[in-house]
Amino acid sequence: MNVKKIICGVFGAVLILTAAGCGGTQAVKVPPAESTGSTEKSPKYVFLFIGDGMSYPQFQTASDYLGALADKDYVKALPSNSYVERGGAVLDGPKSLNFMDFEVAGSAVTYDLCSFAPDSASTATSIAAGYKTYSGMINVDITGSTAYETIAEKLHKQKGWKVGIISSVNINHATPAAFYAHQASRNDYYEIGEELVKSGFEYFAGGGLKNVTGPSKDKTSLYKLAEEAGYKVTYTQADAEAVTSADKKVILIDEHLADSDAMDYEMDRQKGEWALADYVKKGIEVLDNDTGFFMMCEGGKIDWACHANDAGTTVTDTLALADAVQVAIDFAKERADETLILVTGDHETGGMTIGFAGTDYDTYLDSLANQIISYVQFDKQYVNSYKKNGTSFEDAMNDVEKLFGLKLSGGKDDRLLLTDYEVQRLRTAYELAMSDASSKGYTQEQYVLYGTYNPFSVTVTHILNNKSGVDFTSYSHTGLPVAVFADGAGADAFTGYYDNTEIYKKMASLLEVK
């Protein structure tokens, strides 16, 4: 059976796929997702946190970054490999993120039936429903004809649990959609939105819906459909704050939407604006009941920052996810024997690594603290105006020094002083950004250097990354396994090294769903 217009791949290339496989390869047979008996205590409140694009490099970099900032000896300990020249200074090491101290840690393999470097739709399907599928497909088999029921749907129907879905990106984006939708293409945002409304789940929050009136803008607004289905939809923080458990079903759209109608990056979030943690807190208020609830919270912009190779923004959004996890940890203090908290990733993004050829065995992770703006806002607030205003390279570099700490001149021992080689890289990228060439498509060499991003801004972050001792290998996803951290009732089930479909199976077994 041929399936047309199924998306297989991160960039949404339209392919013609057959049941024989993706790209002509034979599909791997995966056993059906079935509950296996367990003697673990069944939890009543379940939090599942998914750092999109978050694997070991992302949370370890954030942990090392915190350690570097807290260590008074860090700076003087670094410049030399000689213990004598270091003056006896010893590094204190990383500061663990809260979920890194959970009682159980496991690992999950992330491949899908297209690739060892999968996408978010297929990997979230594995976690939510326990089945492998093609990249770009949400809770359907490779023919697109069989739908898979998710853990959230089963808990909602079989046990009467309330369900909450939160994301820092669009709430009809691939990862959140995998808990309520069933589509052959993750790009069918309107249809996914219709399924969101029909799900009846009690709580949705975070980024705005994509394609609210359909791709041709000729359909009834998804927000109107939601209101007609009994949802209270809020668009301001004040209205979100006023929501209570008396509001049976709610959709909270962040007031301060940024790129692609997602929430702001944590680095760009202004004081007083709600963070991911605030939506978790409000979600508990709406969902809390004596029967039970399931909450999935996605830190979706970790992935977006890694696609752009922006290490500083990656770190701060990873820390924002940890802040959201802390809300669940605080909730569990009162109900330790009834609450399960899981923290994992769907896949790794960017091939991020701690270590760079130009810094040998040294890292200077505290240098990332000099960055005070994400690549998105740098483009929007600064770079986009340079061409129009005829801004010189030197004037643009004044902004770079203010926002990222990189300097054209200064003390010779300054770690952020640019070398001649780095200045030339920046100048070349700036000239390309100011030309019309970038709009005509990149050469292979240019794509390797800049991906699909503004050549100047991505070169700025690349250089700051490298001076900090961090590097990336890709603008796409990679095949690294992800960590699975578990704490609370039933946590022991998540130890070991296993396929990502086992995350669903272990949850289903613990929660006793059919």
Buried (B, 14 or more C-beta within 10 A) or exposed (E): EEBEBBBBBBEEEBBEBBEEBBEEEEBEEBEEBEBEEBEBBBBBBBBBBBBBBBBBBBBBBBBBBBBBEEBEBBEEBBEEEEEEEBEEBEBEEBBBBBBBEBEBBBBBBBBBBBBEBBBBBBBBBBBBBBBBBBBBBBBBBBBBEEBBBBBBBBBBEEBEBBBBBBBBBBBBBBBBBBBBBBBBBBBBBBBBBBBBBEBBBBBBBBBBBBBBBBEEEEBEBBBBBBBEEEBBBBBEBEBBEEBEBEBEBBBBBBBBBBBEBBBBBBBBBEEEBBBBBBBBBBBBEBBBBEEBBBBBBBBBBBBBBBBBBBBBBBBBBBBBBBBBBBBBBEBBEEBEEBBBBBBBBBBBBBBBBBEBEEBEEBBBBBBBBBBBBBBBBBBBEBBBEBEEEEBEBEEBBEBBBEBBBBBBEEEEEEBBBBEEEBBEBBBBBBEBBBEEBBEEEBEEEBEEBBBEBBBBBBBBBBBBBBBBBBBBEBBBBBBBBBBBBBBBBBBBBBBEEBBBBBBBBBBBBBBEBE
